Amino acid sequence: MSQQVLKLGIPAGSLQEATADLFRKAGYKLSFASRSYYPTMDDPEINCTLIRAQEMARYVQDGSLDCGLTGYDWILENNAKVVELAELIFSKVSKRPVRWVLAVPNDSPIHSVKDLQGKRIATEVVQLTRRWLAQHGVEAHVEFSWGATEVKPPRLADAIVEVTETGSSLKANNLRIVCDLLQSTTRFIANDLACADPWKKRKMDDLILMLQGAMAAEGKVGLMMNVPRSKLPDVLALLPALQTPTISSLSDPDWVAVNTIIDESLVRAMMPELRTAGARGIVEYGINKIID
């Protein structure tokens, strides 16, 4: 067994459970012990450390970690010099990118970035916000927010720059979105030294391949069925295959087996249609990974 170890950072906080779920779907058993910052994985060549996503890029950059998962927003906030090996679009609520937005109270006179001149802005992404304001030629006081940012306007701040997936928390606090600053997704990052090490690079590439395969399989199921050759064109016309369906001969020369992958949401409506078209022995089965 190899004596080499890949030092992998797992994001703590809001992304922790979503990350663990993705790793499990990819075939890795990732477990968290109470009050421990060192999750265990059933791969002895991977050593995991639980680190907040906000700090991940700095620890990867300086070599404390070989690689890790963090948001594109935190790479920019830390101005980190890391290698982005893959984009992994998942988050704590949805499968969409998160948005960093400028938000103000519903009755605020602020309606554009120009209206922020001389105003006070609370946010967790101070550097990102300052660079964004500078790009628009606006000077404002940007202060770090330790949390509960939505409750600060209008008494403690004129506006906030906050992350959102659905916008529900902002609406609940009587805030409206003025504009977007950035869309961010999770990235698998590494440092130059890890990328230059053939063993570590191969290990990271294999890990990324399995994670992407698990993501590709989300919401998909397999369908297999037996079809009379005479009805095959009608059945194939109903199948929105991921790729060309697999067609195999059966012992009865007048029948074939058809195997394909479709969106799970389509199965309920499609099965009766397939049967009407002539398919028999229709079986739905789950899939864990799709790797091209």
C-alpha positions in Angstrom: 0.0 0.0 0.0 1.2 3.5 -0.9 2.7 5.5 2.0 1.7 8.8 0.4 -1.2 10.8 1.7 -3.4 13.4 0.1 -4.3 16.2 2.5 -7.9 17.1 1.7 -9.9 20.0 3.1 -13.6 19.4 3.7 -15.7 22.6 4.1 -17.2 23.1 7.5 -20.4 25.0 8.1 -23.3 25.3 5.6 -21.6 23.1 2.9 -20.5 20.3 5.3 -23.5 18.0 5.0 -24.0 18.6 1.3 -20.3 17.7 0.7 -20.5 14.6 2.9 -23.6 13.5 0.9 -21.8 14.0 -2.4 -18.8 12.0 -1.3 -21.0 9.2 -0.1 -22.8 9.1 -3.5 -19.3 9.0 -5.1 -18.5 5.9 -3.1 -16.4 7.4 -0.3 -17.6 6.8 3.3 -17.0 10.2 5.0 -17.8 10.3 8.7 -17.7 13.1 11.2 -17.0 12.5 14.9 -18.5 14.8 17.5 -16.2 17.9 18.2 -13.5 16.5 15.9 -12.1 18.5 13.0 -10.6 15.4 11.4 -13.3 13.5 9.5 -12.5 9.9 8.6 -12.7 8.4 5.1 -12.5 4.8 4.0 -9.5 5.6 1.8 -6.2 5.4 3.8 -4.5 7.6 1.2 -6.7 10.6 1.9 -6.3 12.6 5.2 -9.3 14.9 5.8 -9.4 18.2 7.7 -12.6 20.1 8.4 -12.0 23.8 7.6 -14.4 26.7 7.1 -14.9 27.4 3.4 -13.9 31.0 4.1 -10.4 29.9 5.0 -9.9 27.0 2.8 -8.2 28.7 -0.1 -5.5 30.2 2.2 -4.6 26.8 3.7 -4.4 25.2 0.3 -2.4 28.1 -1.1 0.3 27.9 1.7 0.5 24.1 1.5 -1.1 23.2 4.8 -3.6 21.3 2.6 -2.9 19.8 -0.8 -6.4 20.4 -2.0 -9.9 21.2 -0.8 -13.5 22.3 -1.7 -14.5 25.9 -1.3 -16.6 28.5 -3.1 -15.3 30.7 -5.9 -16.4 33.7 -3.8 -13.9 32.8 -1.1 -11.1 32.3 -3.6 -11.7 35.9 -4.7 -12.2 37.3 -1.2 -8.8 35.9 -0.1 -7.2 36.7 -3.5 -5.7 33.2 -3.2 -3.3 31.8 -5.7 -4.6 28.3 -6.2 -5.4 26.0 -9.1 -9.0 25.4 -9.8 -9.2 21.7 -10.9 -13.0 21.4 -11.2 -16.3 23.2 -10.7 -18.8 21.3 -8.6 -22.2 22.8 -8.7 -23.9 22.0 -5.4 -24.8 23.9 -2.3 -26.7 23.5 0.9 -30.2 24.2 -0.6 -30.2 23.9 -4.3 -28.1 22.8 -7.3 -27.8 26.4 -8.5 -25.0 28.9 -8.0 -25.2 31.1 -4.9 -25.5 34.8 -5.4 -23.8 37.7 -3.5 -26.2 40.5 -3.7 -26.5 44.1 -2.6 -29.7 44.4 -0.5 -31.4 47.3 1.3 -34.6 47.9 3.3 -37.7 48.0 1.1 -38.2 51.8 1.7 -34.5 52.7 1.2 -33.7 55.5 -1.3 -30.8 53.3 -2.6 -31.6 52.0 -6.1 -28.2 51.6 -7.7 -24.5 51.2 -6.9 -24.0 55.0 -7.4 -26.4 55.6 -4.5 -23.9 53.9 -2.1 -21.5 56.9 -2.2 -20.6 57.6 1.5 -22.9 54.9 2.8 -22.1 52.1 5.3 -22.2 48.5 4.0 -22.0 45.4 6.2 -20.8 42.2 4.7 -18.7 39.1 5.2 -16.9 39.6 1.9 -15.2 42.9 2.6 -12.4 42.7 0.0 -14.7 41.5 -2.7 -17.2 44.4 -2.0 -14.5 47.0 -1.9 -13.1 45.9 -5.3 -16.7 45.9 -6.7 -17.3 49.5 -5.4 -13.9 50.6 -6.8 -14.9 49.2 -10.3 -17.9 51.5 -10.2 -16.0 54.5 -8.8 -17.9 54.6 -5.6 -16.4 55.2 -2.1 -18.3 53.7 0.8 -17.5 52.4 4.3 -17.4 48.6 4.2 -17.3 46.8 7.5 -17.0 43.2 8.3 -20.2 41.5 9.6 -19.8 38.6 12.0 -23.2 37.2 11.2 -26.9 38.0 11.3 -26.2 40.5 8.5 -29.8 40.7 7.4 -30.9 42.5 10.6 -28.4 45.3 10.4 -30.2 47.7 8.0 -31.3 50.4 8.5 -30.0 51.0 12.1 -26.5 49.6 11.9 -25.9 49.8 8.1 -27.4 51.4 5.1 -27.0 48.3 3.0 -25.6 44.8 3.1 -23.8 42.5 0.7 -25.1 39.0 1.5 -25.1 35.6 0.0 -28.4 34.0 -1.0 -29.7 31.0 -2.8 -33.5 31.6 -2.7 -33.8 35.1 -1.4 -36.3 34.0 1.2 -34.2 35.2 4.2 -33.8 38.7 2.7 -37.6 38.9 2.0 -38.3 37.8 5.6 -36.2 40.7 6.9 -38.0 43.2 4.6 -35.0 43.6 2.3 -35.0 44.0 -1.4 -32.2 43.1 -3.8 -30.7 46.1 -5.7 -28.2 44.1 -7.8 -25.9 41.1 -8.0 -22.2 41.3 -7.4 -21.2 37.7 -8.1 -22.4 34.2 -8.7 -20.4 31.5 -7.0 -20.1 27.8 -7.2 -18.0 25.2 -5.3 -14.6 24.6 -6.7 -12.1 21.8 -6.1 -8.8 23.6 -5.6 -5.2 22.6 -5.2 -1.8 24.2 -4.9 1.0 24.2 -7.5 3.1 21.7 -5.5 0.3 19.1 -5.3 -0.5 19.5 -9.0 3.2 19.0 -9.8 3.3 15.7 -7.8 2.3 12.9 -10.2 0.8 10.7 -7.5 -1.2 13.5 -5.9 -2.4 14.8 -9.2 -3.6 11.4 -10.2 -5.3 10.9 -6.8 -7.1 14.3 -7.2 -8.1 13.6 -10.7 -9.6 10.2 -9.7 -11.5 11.8 -6.8 -12.9 14.6 -9.0 -14.0 12.0 -11.6 -16.0 10.1 -9.0 -17.5 13.3 -7.6 -18.5 14.5 -11.0 -19.9 11.1 -11.8 -22.1 11.2 -8.7 -23.3 14.7 -9.5 -24.2 13.6 -13.1 -26.3 10.8 -11.8 -28.4 13.0 -9.5 -32.1 12.9 -10.6 -31.4 10.1 -13.1 -32.6 6.5 -13.2 -32.0 3.6 -15.5 -34.8 1.9 -17.5 -34.5 -1.5 -19.2 -37.3 -3.3 -21.1 -37.9 -5.9 -23.6 -39.4 -4.8 -27.0 -40.6 -6.6 -30.1 -38.4 -5.7 -33.0 -41.5 -4.6 -34.9 -42.3 -2.0 -32.2 -38.7 -0.8 -31.6 -39.0 2.5 -33.6 -42.1 3.5 -31.6 -40.4 2.8 -28.3 -37.2 4.6 -29.2 -39.2 7.6 -30.3 -40.4 8.0 -26.6 -37.0 7.7 -25.0 -35.0 11.0 -24.4 -31.8 9.0 -23.9 -28.7 10.4 -22.2 -26.9 9.0 -25.2 -28.0 6.4 -27.7 -30.0 3.7 -25.9 -28.3 0.3 -25.7 -30.1 -2.4 -27.7 -29.2 -6.0 -27.2 -30.4 -9.2 -28.8 -32.4 -11.7 -26.8 -32.7 -15.5 -27.2 -36.0 -14.8 -29.1 -34.9 -13.2 -32.4 -38.2 -11.3 -32.6 -37.4 -9.4 -29.4 -34.6 -7.0 -28.2 -33.6 -5.6 -24.8 -33.4 -1.8 -24.5 -31.4 0.0 -21.7 -31.3 3.7 -21.2 -31.0 6.5 -18.7 -33.6 9.2 -18.2 -34.6 11.9 -15.7 -36.4 10.3 -12.8 -39.2 13.0 -13.1 -40.2 11.5 -16.5 -40.6 7.9 -15.3 -44.2 8.2 -14.0 -45.6 9.5 -17.3 -43.3 7.5 -19.6 -43.8 4.0 -18.3 -47.5 3.7 -19.4 -46.5 5.2 -22.8 -43.8 2.7 -23.2 -46.1 -0.2 -22.4 -48.7 1.1 -24.9 -45.9 1.3 -27.5 -45.2 -2.4 -27.0 -42.5 -2.6 -24.3 -42.7 -5.3 -21.7 -40.8 -6.2 -18.6 -40.1 -2.6 -17.9 -37.7 -2.2 -14.9 -36.6 1.1 -13.3 -33.3 1.0 -11.3 -31.3 3.5 -9.4 -27.8 4.7 -10.5 -25.1 6.2 -8.4 -22.6 7.5 -10.9 -22.5 8.4 -14.6 -19.0 8.7 -16.0 -18.5 9.7 -19.7 
